[in-house]
């Protein structure tokens, strides 16, 4: 008899365990409604903020156009080499030293990657040098060989070269003819 009563109690418990409690449903709906209301409030705040910003700048734009007219001027290319020559002609060099100077050209066997771009990513041109011991952008001059001509470090050499400078030449014959020279270099 006790077994039957205990089985009835177990069956009642299992039925109760399967039933969902109304508080859980209420809590889920409450959380969902709360999250939806937060999203709606955030959307309203975003709209209000964008409208406020729009009206804030709308009047300024009209005033700026009226008070300061914009003039369109044709742009002209800047001759960087001429500017550098003019600027550094009167400057005294920070340091003078003697270095080994070689030359290279835009051939695949003398460069890594694109032979027409420097390590800085600029197109190769007259007045570009490669040097590992100087920061990129350093301005140098070789007065004994090139006079007042200005060179800019925009390229790098293989890491095995230390105190050596490599001057870019327009063709391979000029580079070979230049050879290896030991020159005085002025660093600005």
Backbone bond lengths (Angstrom), bond angles and torsions (degrees), N, CA, C in turn:
res aa  C-N    CA-C-N  psi(-1)  N-CA   C-N-CA  omega(-1)  CA-C   N-CA-C  phi
1 X - - - 1.425 - - 1.536 110.68 -
2 X 1.294 113.35 -38.75 1.457 117.81 178.37 1.519 111.13 -64.13
3 X 1.331 115.12 -33.94 1.460 118.87 179.73 1.515 110.51 -64.49
4 X 1.345 117.19 -39.97 1.455 120.53 -179.11 1.520 110.78 -65.97
5 X 1.342 116.39 -40.97 1.463 119.57 179.28 1.527 111.12 -65.21
6 X 1.321 115.75 -42.20 1.472 118.61 -179.88 1.525 110.54 -66.37
7 X 1.351 118.00 -35.04 1.459 120.15 177.47 1.519 110.58 -67.44
8 X 1.356 117.66 -37.49 1.457 120.96 177.02 1.526 110.44 -64.03
9 X 1.337 115.86 -42.54 1.474 119.69 178.97 1.533 111.04 -62.28
10 X 1.339 116.30 -40.03 1.467 120.47 179.35 1.519 110.60 -64.50
11 X 1.350 115.15 -42.02 1.460 117.85 -179.15 1.520 110.72 -66.65
12 X 1.343 118.03 -36.66 1.456 120.47 176.97 1.529 110.73 -64.92
13 X 1.306 116.22 -41.72 1.462 120.35 -179.59 1.524 111.10 -64.31
14 X 1.332 115.56 -42.80 1.461 118.17 -178.60 1.515 110.68 -66.13
15 X 1.345 116.60 -35.14 1.456 118.88 176.64 1.515 110.23 -66.61
16 X 1.346 116.30 -40.98 1.455 119.59 178.20 1.526 110.55 -65.33
17 X 1.317 117.89 -37.64 1.465 121.80 -179.80 1.516 112.04 -64.59
18 X 1.340 117.80 -31.08 1.454 121.26 -178.33 1.519 111.92 -79.13
19 X 1.319 117.55 -25.01 1.451 120.89 -178.96 1.519 110.54 -70.90
20 X 1.338 116.02 140.60 1.457 120.49 175.44 1.508 108.53 -86.65
21 X 1.295 114.98 141.60 1.449 119.80 178.97 1.517 109.47 -82.58
22 X 1.308 118.82 140.03 1.466 121.51 -178.62 1.527 112.39 -63.99
23 X 1.305 119.35 -27.54 1.470 120.97 -179.45 1.523 111.20 -66.25
24 X 1.330 118.71 -34.67 1.459 121.57 179.11 1.516 110.52 -65.36
25 X 1.321 117.46 -44.86 1.459 120.33 177.56 1.521 110.55 -62.32
26 X 1.323 115.20 -41.47 1.460 119.98 179.90 1.533 110.40 -63.35
27 X 1.342 117.57 -42.54 1.469 121.78 179.43 1.524 111.07 -64.64
28 X 1.339 118.12 -42.22 1.466 121.46 179.13 1.524 110.87 -62.78
29 X 1.334 117.28 -43.87 1.458 120.57 179.03 1.521 110.61 -65.75
30 X 1.315 116.34 -39.38 1.459 120.93 -179.90 1.532 110.75 -63.61
31 X 1.321 116.73 -45.24 1.472 121.09 179.12 1.521 110.17 -64.21
32 X 1.331 117.28 -44.39 1.463 121.05 179.89 1.524 110.81 -61.70
33 X 1.319 117.36 -46.32 1.464 120.94 178.79 1.528 111.35 -63.52
34 X 1.319 116.55 -38.56 1.465 120.92 178.28 1.529 110.64 -63.09
35 X 1.319 117.43 -45.31 1.469 121.28 179.44 1.524 111.35 -64.54
36 X 1.321 116.85 -40.26 1.470 120.47 178.37 1.520 110.04 -63.59
37 X 1.335 116.60 -42.43 1.470 118.87 179.85 1.527 111.26 -66.06
38 X 1.325 118.71 -34.96 1.475 121.24 176.66 1.521 110.34 -64.88
39 X 1.322 117.45 -43.42 1.467 121.16 178.80 1.521 110.35 -62.06
40 X 1.320 117.16 -42.77 1.472 120.78 179.38 1.526 110.20 -64.17
41 X 1.323 117.32 -43.53 1.466 120.92 178.36 1.530 111.66 -62.17
42 X 1.318 117.08 -42.13 1.468 120.33 178.08 1.523 111.30 -63.53
43 X 1.327 116.74 -39.67 1.465 120.04 178.18 1.522 110.66 -64.66
44 X 1.325 117.09 -41.85 1.469 120.74 178.55 1.525 110.36 -64.04
45 X 1.336 117.09 -44.06 1.471 120.52 178.07 1.522 111.71 -61.30
46 X 1.318 117.29 -40.42 1.460 121.36 178.71 1.521 110.99 -63.91
47 X 1.319 116.43 -42.85 1.472 120.27 178.68 1.522 110.31 -64.49
48 X 1.334 117.02 -45.33 1.467 120.35 178.92 1.527 111.71 -61.15
49 X 1.323 116.45 -41.96 1.471 120.44 179.97 1.522 111.22 -64.94
50 X 1.318 117.75 -43.17 1.467 120.04 -179.96 1.522 111.27 -67.21
51 X 1.336 117.67 -36.83 1.468 120.67 176.75 1.522 109.79 -65.88
52 X 1.320 116.96 -41.67 1.456 121.03 179.34 1.530 110.60 -63.49
53 X 1.313 117.74 -43.59 1.468 121.22 178.08 1.518 110.23 -63.93
54 X 1.329 117.21 -41.36 1.462 120.65 179.97 1.520 110.66 -59.94
55 X 1.339 116.43 -49.26 1.466 119.59 -178.60 1.525 111.76 -68.49
56 X 1.300 116.31 -30.04 1.460 119.90 179.37 1.523 110.99 -65.95
57 X 1.332 118.18 -41.46 1.460 121.88 -177.12 1.520 113.35 -91.85
58 X 1.310 117.99 -14.67 1.455 120.33 -178.29 1.523 111.16 -61.36
59 X 1.303 118.27 -46.40 1.458 122.02 179.69 1.517 112.13 -68.42
60 X 1.330 117.01 -36.59 1.465 120.56 -178.89 1.519 111.40 -64.85
61 X 1.305 117.08 -39.58 1.458 120.73 -178.81 1.518 110.46 -61.26
62 X 1.320 117.09 -43.52 1.458 120.31 179.47 1.521 110.78 -64.47
63 X 1.323 118.11 -41.08 1.455 121.30 -179.89 1.520 110.96 -65.91
64 X 1.339 117.20 -42.86 1.460 120.88 -178.53 1.519 111.05 -61.84
65 X 1.318 117.52 -42.48 1.458 121.01 -178.88 1.520 110.09 -66.48
66 X 1.313 117.44 -39.70 1.462 120.98 -178.74 1.524 110.66 -73.32
67 X 1.330 117.93 -43.05 1.456 121.08 -174.97 1.524 112.95 -78.20
68 X 1.305 117.63 -35.03 1.463 121.17 -176.64 1.520 109.99 -126.89
69 X 1.295 117.81 92.35 1.467 118.57 178.72 1.529 110.50 -67.79
70 X 1.302 116.13 149.75 1.455 122.08 -179.26 1.520 108.64 -99.47
71 X 1.312 116.03 127.13 1.454 121.46 178.42 1.522 108.56 -104.42
72 X 1.304 116.41 130.28 1.458 120.91 178.65 1.521 107.86 -95.44
73 X 1.325 115.00 121.79 1.458 121.37 -177.75 1.521 107.54 -120.15
74 X 1.314 116.26 138.98 1.459 119.16 176.77 1.518 109.18 -66.50
75 X 1.328 115.81 134.11 1.458 119.11 178.82 1.520 109.46 -86.23
76 X 1.307 114.19 147.59 1.456 120.02 179.18 1.519 108.27 -120.65
77 X 1.323 117.03 141.00 1.461 118.66 178.89 1.531 110.66 -66.24
78 X 1.312 115.50 145.23 1.460 121.32 179.42 1.519 108.39 -95.22
79 X 1.321 116.23 131.30 1.460 120.94 174.72 1.525 107.27 -83.78
80 X 1.336 115.57 94.60 1.453 121.11 -175.07 1.520 111.78 -62.30
81 X 1.320 116.72 -39.59 1.465 119.66 -179.29 1.525 111.30 -62.79
82 X 1.333 117.22 -42.52 1.467 120.48 178.65 1.523 110.33 -64.64
83 X 1.322 117.07 -40.10 1.462 120.82 178.45 1.527 110.43 -62.94
84 X 1.337 116.88 -46.56 1.465 120.42 -179.90 1.522 111.60 -62.70
85 X 1.340 116.11 -42.46 1.470 119.51 178.68 1.524 110.52 -59.72
86 X 1.321 115.94 -46.44 1.468 120.49 -178.34 1.529 111.07 -64.26
87 X 1.322 117.11 -40.93 1.457 121.14 -176.64 1.530 111.99 -71.59
88 X 1.340 116.96 -44.33 1.460 120.15 -173.33 1.525 113.95 -88.95
89 X 1.322 118.97 -5.33 1.461 120.91 178.42 1.524 110.45 -63.95
90 X 1.315 116.95 -38.02 1.464 120.64 -177.55 1.523 112.90 -89.94
91 X 1.307 118.82 -9.48 1.464 122.19 -177.80 1.524 110.57 -81.99
92 X 1.324 115.15 147.88 1.463 119.49 172.74 1.521 107.70 -95.12
93 X 1.315 117.19 140.47 1.466 119.89 -177.62 1.530 111.66 -66.49
94 X 1.326 116.04 146.45 1.463 121.63 177.06 1.522 110.93 -72.80
95 X 1.332 114.79 -33.24 1.459 119.26 -177.16 1.518 109.00 -151.08
96 X 1.320 115.92 146.10 1.462 122.12 175.06 1.520 107.53 -125.88
97 X 1.325 116.14 134.56 1.466 120.59 179.86 1.521 109.80 -152.58
98 X 1.318 115.87 162.64 1.461 121.54 176.79 1.525 108.30 -102.40
99 X 1.331 115.22 131.22 1.463 120.96 -177.88 1.523 110.34 -135.87
100 X 1.321 114.72 160.23 1.458 121.12 173.09 1.522 107.49 -79.25
101 X 1.334 116.29 128.23 1.461 121.38 -177.34 1.520 108.74 -121.01
102 X 1.327 115.80 128.31 1.462 122.12 175.06 1.523 107.59 -123.83
103 X 1.316 116.14 -178.75 1.465 120.45 -179.90 1.525 109.07 -133.50
104 X 1.318 115.56 152.45 1.464 121.39 175.82 1.516 108.98 -139.79
105 X 1.327 115.50 164.17 1.467 120.57 179.44 1.527 108.82 -132.09
106 X 1.310 115.90 177.86 1.469 120.78 -177.19 1.522 110.90 -86.01
107 X 1.313 115.94 68.21 1.463 120.75 173.97 1.520 108.16 -120.72
108 X 1.320 115.64 150.12 1.468 121.03 -175.15 1.525 112.41 -58.73
109 X 1.333 117.47 -36.19 1.460 119.75 -176.66 1.530 112.88 -74.13
110 X 1.332 118.47 -13.56 1.465 120.81 -178.37 1.527 113.00 -106.41
111 X 1.326 117.77 -1.43 1.465 120.51 -176.69 1.520 110.71 -135.40
112 X 1.322 114.73 163.47 1.469 121.55 171.92 1.518 107.65 -101.62
113 X 1.298 117.97 138.27 1.468 120.36 176.97 1.508 112.42 71.48
114 X 1.317 116.35 -134.04 1.462 122.85 -177.48 1.528 109.48 -79.41
115 X 1.335 118.55 118.45 1.466 119.97 -177.50 1.526 113.79 -70.80
116 X 1.323 117.79 -10.72 1.465 120.30 -178.57 1.530 112.81 -101.86
117 X 1.340 117.00 6.71 1.461 121.73 175.51 1.518 109.90 -123.20
118 X 1.324 115.97 142.45 1.462 120.54 176.61 1.521 109.48 -79.57
119 X 1.320 116.25 173.83 1.457 120.64 176.21 1.516 112.12 -63.19
120 X 1.318 116.93 -23.85 1.462 122.54 177.46 1.523 111.50 -79.26
121 X 1.341 116.65 -17.03 1.461 121.29 -179.61 1.515 113.71 98.59
122 X 1.326 117.52 5.32 1.464 121.15 178.45 1.522 109.53 -91.77
123 X 1.321 118.20 155.40 1.467 119.77 177.45 1.529 110.70 -66.45
124 X 1.323 116.16 143.12 1.468 119.46 177.59 1.523 109.02 -68.05
125 X 1.319 115.82 146.51 1.462 121.73 -179.81 1.517 108.14 -161.64
126 X 1.306 115.15 170.77 1.458 120.56 178.34 1.528 109.21 -62.90
127 X 1.324 116.97 133.96 1.459 121.07 179.00 1.519 113.66 100.35
128 X 1.332 117.15 9.21 1.464 121.65 178.77 1.521 108.63 -100.73
129 X 1.333 116.20 136.57 1.460 120.75 174.07 1.522 109.24 -128.62
130 X 1.322 114.28 155.83 1.459 121.50 174.63 1.519 107.42 -111.91
131 X 1.324 116.19 132.09 1.462 121.56 177.99 1.517 108.16 -154.66
132 X 1.330 116.20 136.75 1.463 120.39 -179.92 1.520 112.66 -89.58
133 X 1.314 118.22 -24.78 1.461 121.39 -173.55 1.526 113.16 -91.45
134 X 1.324 117.78 -2.08 1.467 122.16 178.68 1.525 109.81 -116.61
135 X 1.330 117.81 144.83 1.468 119.75 176.83 1.528 111.42 -65.30
136 X 1.322 115.88 149.18 1.464 120.74 176.60 1.524 108.05 -61.59
137 X 1.334 115.88 135.72 1.459 121.28 -178.67 1.515 113.71 97.24
138 X 1.333 117.48 -7.11 1.462 120.80 178.93 1.519 109.44 -66.62
139 X 1.319 115.71 138.22 1.463 121.65 179.38 1.520 107.84 -100.31
140 X 1.344 115.51 130.25 1.466 121.27 179.89 1.523 109.68 -131.49
141 X 1.334 114.25 165.48 1.462 120.34 178.18 1.523 107.87 -145.48
142 X 1.327 117.01 144.52 1.462 123.87 175.95 1.527 107.20 -115.50
143 X 1.339 118.28 84.29 1.466 120.73 -169.69 1.526 114.11 -66.00
144 X 1.323 118.62 -32.10 1.467 120.39 -177.92 1.520 112.28 -69.90
145 X 1.319 117.51 -30.32 1.464 121.45 -176.24 1.531 112.25 -102.62
146 X 1.349 117.47 -41.83 1.459 121.12 -172.56 1.529 113.85 -116.57
147 X 1.308 118.55 4.21 1.469 121.37 178.23 1.519 111.96 67.83
148 X 1.335 116.86 -125.88 1.467 122.65 -176.73 1.534 113.07 -88.98
149 X 1.320 118.17 4.89 1.467 120.89 -177.86 1.530 110.20 -63.94
150 X 1.323 114.81 134.91 1.463 122.30 -177.46 1.530 109.65 -99.84
151 X 1.339 115.86 138.63 1.461 122.72 175.87 1.529 108.70 -122.22
152 X 1.329 116.35 146.71 1.468 121.68 179.44 1.524 108.92 -120.84
153 X 1.333 116.43 134.07 1.467 121.38 177.34 1.528 108.13 -76.42
154 X 1.332 116.13 110.39 1.468 121.20 178.12 1.524 111.89 -131.38
155 X 1.314 116.59 5.60 1.456 119.45 -176.40 1.521 108.95 -137.95
156 X 1.313 116.11 166.04 1.459 122.74 178.16 1.514 109.31 -123.36
157 X 1.321 114.54 157.51 1.463 121.10 177.80 1.527 108.11 -107.10
158 X 1.328 115.59 178.50 1.456 119.90 174.12 1.524 107.80 -62.41
159 X 1.328 116.40 146.34 1.461 120.96 -174.21 1.528 114.10 -62.41
160 X 1.320 118.18 -17.49 1.467 119.28 -179.26 1.533 112.39 -73.55
161 X 1.344 117.23 -14.47 1.459 120.28 179.83 1.519 109.24 -92.07
162 X 1.325 116.14 125.21 1.461 120.76 -178.31 1.507 111.71 -95.99
163 X 1.329 116.69 -97.44 1.469 121.81 -178.38 1.520 110.08 -84.27
164 X 1.305 115.43 65.88 1.458 121.22 179.42 1.522 108.89 -135.30
165 X 1.332 115.51 144.98 1.459 121.82 178.92 1.520 107.68 -120.46
166 X 1.322 115.90 137.82 1.458 122.72 -179.55 1.528 107.95 -117.40
167 X 1.327 117.51 118.48 1.461 122.42 -178.48 1.522 108.95 -94.45
168 X 1.345 117.01 133.93 1.459 120.42 178.22 1.523 109.77 -77.61
169 X 1.329 115.58 132.69 1.467 122.59 176.50 1.529 108.35 -119.23
170 X 1.322 116.39 154.57 1.465 120.81 -174.12 1.529 113.64 -71.01
171 X 1.328 118.24 -26.04 1.469 119.16 176.70 1.524 110.51 -143.87
172 X 1.323 114.70 165.48 1.458 120.98 -173.76 1.529 112.32 -68.63
173 X 1.330 117.51 -32.69 1.467 120.15 179.96 1.529 110.99 -63.56
174 X 1.341 116.30 -43.09 1.467 119.87 177.92 1.525 110.71 -62.63
175 X 1.323 116.29 -40.84 1.465 120.45 -179.35 1.522 110.90 -64.17
176 X 1.342 116.94 -43.18 1.466 120.08 178.48 1.523 111.19 -66.38
177 X 1.326 116.45 -39.12 1.465 120.88 179.85 1.535 110.87 -65.40
178 X 1.330 117.36 -34.62 1.462 121.46 178.47 1.523 110.55 -63.23
179 X 1.325 116.80 -40.91 1.459 121.60 176.83 1.514 113.37 68.48
180 X 1.339 114.62 -145.48 1.465 121.75 177.88 1.520 107.65 -114.97
181 X 1.323 116.29 125.85 1.465 120.73 -178.64 1.524 109.53 -131.75
182 X 1.301 115.30 152.47 1.460 122.02 176.64 1.519 106.37 -108.19
183 X 1.340 117.31 107.87 1.462 121.43 -170.71 1.525 112.52 -124.12
184 X 1.321 113.41 155.64 1.463 121.01 172.69 1.531 107.81 -76.96
185 X 1.345 115.74 130.40 1.464 120.54 -179.78 1.526 109.10 -123.14
186 X 1.333 115.20 131.04 1.459 121.23 175.71 1.527 108.09 -102.12
187 X 1.328 115.91 129.46 1.467 121.60 -178.26 1.521 108.56 -109.00
188 X 1.329 116.39 129.52 1.472 121.36 -179.79 1.510 111.09 -105.27
